[in-house]
Amino acid sequence: MATAESDVQAFTARAFSTPGKFEEFCGNGGQALRGIIGGRRVQGSMNATFQTVDPGSQEVLATVCEMGEAEVALAVESAQKAFDGTNGGGWRDCPLEDRISLVKKLVELCDRDRDVLLACEIRDGGKVSELAEGDFTQIRECAEYFIGVASRVQMGDSEAMGVASGVKGFTFREPWGVVAGIIPWNYPIVLTSWFIFPALLAGNTVLIKPAEDTPLSALYIASLAEEAGFPPGVINVLPGRGEITGQCIAEHPGVRYISFTGSPGVGQSILRTCDRHGTRMKREMGGNGSAIVLGDADPEVVARRVGRYVNQHYGQTCCTIHRVYVDQKIADSFVDAQRAFMEALKIGYQTDEGTQLGSVINPTQQQRILQAQNETVSRGGQAILEGGLAEVVGKEGFYLKPALYRTTPEVDCNPLEVFHTFATVCPVESAEQALALANRSPYGLGASVWTRDLERGIDLAKQFRDGTCQINCHNSMAYGLPYGGQGISGGPGGGVNCEDTFLDYTQVKAVYVADYPG
Ligand code: NAD
C-alpha cells in the first residue's frame, strides 16, 4: 500500500530490549574484549584499553583492548601466512566455491544472531531500530551481490594476444594479499560488510580496524566468522584509536591495499602515508549533501521527504542533506513545512518507542555541532530553529535539538559537514543558480533534485559534482550502481558496491612471453 505523503516520517525507533547474548559478549567473563589476530584473542603489548559506551545513556558497554604497532605487525604476518598457506593451500588458492560457502555460512550465523548485531548498532552506535534493521539487511544483500560478481569475474590469465612476431602477451589478475579496511563509527555493520565481502571473495586476507566509538559489530562478526570456519588469519580485527592503531596500519608496507571510509582530513593524511611505501588506497569520505527543490514541487510533501534525509541517523550519515536550495516562489511554504517537520521530531533515547532524534555519538561531536550552529549564525544564517542542547529525562546522553536556517545566495554559511539534524534553506531565482550554489562545495557525495518534471530533474541531476545524483529521492543505494564521492568526498576509483569495487581488490599484471632467442 502506498504511504500517504503526510505519513512520511523520520526514521523511528520501536522499543528494543537488549538480548542477554549481547551482554554476555560485552562482559566477556569480566575481561576486556581483545583483538582477533591469527585466530587468537590478543590483549596487546601496550596494555591499553578503552571503553565503548552507549551514547544515549553513557552506560559503559564494554572495555576493549587497544592494538598497537606490535599487534599490527603480528596481524600483517598472520594475514600474509593465511594468504600464502604453507606450501600452498592458503586463502589465495582456496577454490572460489569454498570461499563462497564460508561467506554463506557467515551470513547464516549473522541471521541467527540478528538481535545481537542489532544491539551492537542500536546500543553501541546509538541508532534507532528502523535504521539498524535496514543496515542489518545489507549483510546478506552485499554478500549475495559480491558472490555473483566473484563468480563472473575472470581471475588469473586472460586470453593471450599477439604482440609482435614470436611474442604474445596476456594479463594476470590476482588478489592483492593483505588488505585493510578502516571503518568509521556511523554504519559499522554496513561498512564492515561492504569491505569484507568483496575483499575476501577476491581472495585477500583482511585486517578490520573498527572505529573506537563502535568496535563491537566488527568484533562480533569476526567471532561468527571463526564459528563459520574461516581459517585463522583470514579475518583479523584491530580495535584502537585512529592515530595509534590506524596510523600503524597505514605505515605498514605489508598492507597492500587500504579501503578507508571516514572524514576527508583523515583520508588525505592516510593517502600521504600510503604513498610513501606504495600501498594502494581507496577512500569513501564525508559530504555536505544538497537538495534542489524546483518551483513545480509541492513544498509540504517535499519538505517531509527532505526532512527524512536531513535527520537520517540524526544527520550522522555521509549523504545527509545539509543544504537545500528552493525556488523562491515556494520558499516560505517550504521553510514553514521544514520547520514543522523538524520541530516535531521526537527527541529521546534510541531504544524507546517512537524516538526519532537520539544522542550524537560522543561529547566531542556534540561540541563541534554546537560550534557549527553558532558559526552558521555568525556567518549570516538566520536561525529558524536554533538548535542547542536537548535534555532527555533520566538519560545522560549527548542530545541536541535540530537546527534550521534561512540563508541567501550571497551568504556561504554552511561550508562544512556538520553531521547532525542541521540544514540551511536558501531561496533561489532559478534551478541554474541553485546548481551553481550546490556545486560550489568542495564535497561531492550525494545530491538530489525534487520536481514533477522528471526529464528536467535528470538533466539537472547529471550536472551535480557528486557521485550519486538522485531525482525525488535521496541516499538511495543499490548493488550494481557505484556509491562513491567526487571532490574531497572520495576517490580514486568509482565507489563501492559495483563490479569495479571487486576489481579494486585485485591487481593486474601484464605478462609478455617471447620465443626463446636463437
Ligand atoms: P574519521 O575519519 O575520524 O575516522 C574513520 C576511521 O579512521 C576510524 O576507524 C578512525 O579510528 C580511523 N583514523 C582516524 N585517524 C587515523 C589516522 N591518523 N590513521 C589511520 N586511521 C585513522 O571518521 P569518523 O568520525 O569515524 O566517521 C565520520 C566520517 O565518515 C564522516 O565524514 C562521514 O561522512 C564519513 N563517512 C563516509 C561514508 C561514505 O560512504 N562516503 C560512509 C560513512 C561515513
Residues whose N, C-alpha, C, O or C-beta is under 5 A from the ligand:
A	BS01	NAD	I182 I183 P184 W185 K209 P210 A211 E212 G240 R241 G242 E243 G246 Q247 A250 T261 G262 S263 P264 V266 E284 M285 G286 G287 T317 C318 S489
